């Protein structure tokens, strides 16, 4: 597949690059989680490529992530416009990965200001090419043309929509530039890719030790019981689902550490550990796509030889 470690069906690539909607395919399923709080969960095989969401206040609308294709972003814009005429004032990119930022320009054209953790502004153009095995000129142009954030923050920001607020908090573990967004009045958290719902994660940039701490913090963040967690991929979950995902990450680390202690490395480690991982998590989404990679990346991480994105040098604008 053209995106080595993301979730991009080859058949849709041409459609995305030419901004044509694939015939008769809806990009996402909209879930109303609370009044004015919506999650857009990507339909498997569509070019949405990830989950997104939006929150409607009394004065303004905020959008969380913009999908992997322009047509999917346009469909999200249309879904918002079908519910309110209020200005779409803010977009928050939960992280830089191409499956969450490709539609930024659609919302910038609609008047939104795009917010993200400061590394996103740099990494959006310097890191996204790695998801293509052999990038074509069109794919290079796609990455170079991604609309970068207008406003960056280091630890977080609070956005006021009129009558409600979004608390945006930076948390480590997935890329080093991830934000989660709490809607306090609705008891909803949009986690980006810090949480995957009943699915194996993309760990290409991950640091799993801080990710475990982050997931514990996320589970305690919403102010009331019965919180809803909208993952970056997979199905919407509750606190138990979030902690089940944490359990996966903990199990992955434990199994890899035990195999390393027996002297196993790389492919030999994968061969030894994969059956047990499959017995426990084989029915989770993306297992066949990510299980081997998760094992290899965690092996590299525990060996201290995993390379992850580095923040830009001081003073660099990121273009
Ligand atoms: Zn993603």
Boltz pocket constraint, residues with backbone or C-beta under 6 A from the ligand:
constraints:
  - pocket:
      binder: B
      contacts: [[A, 49], [A, 50], [A, 97], [A, 99], [A, 100], [A, 193], [A, 232], [A, 233]]
      max_distance: 6.0
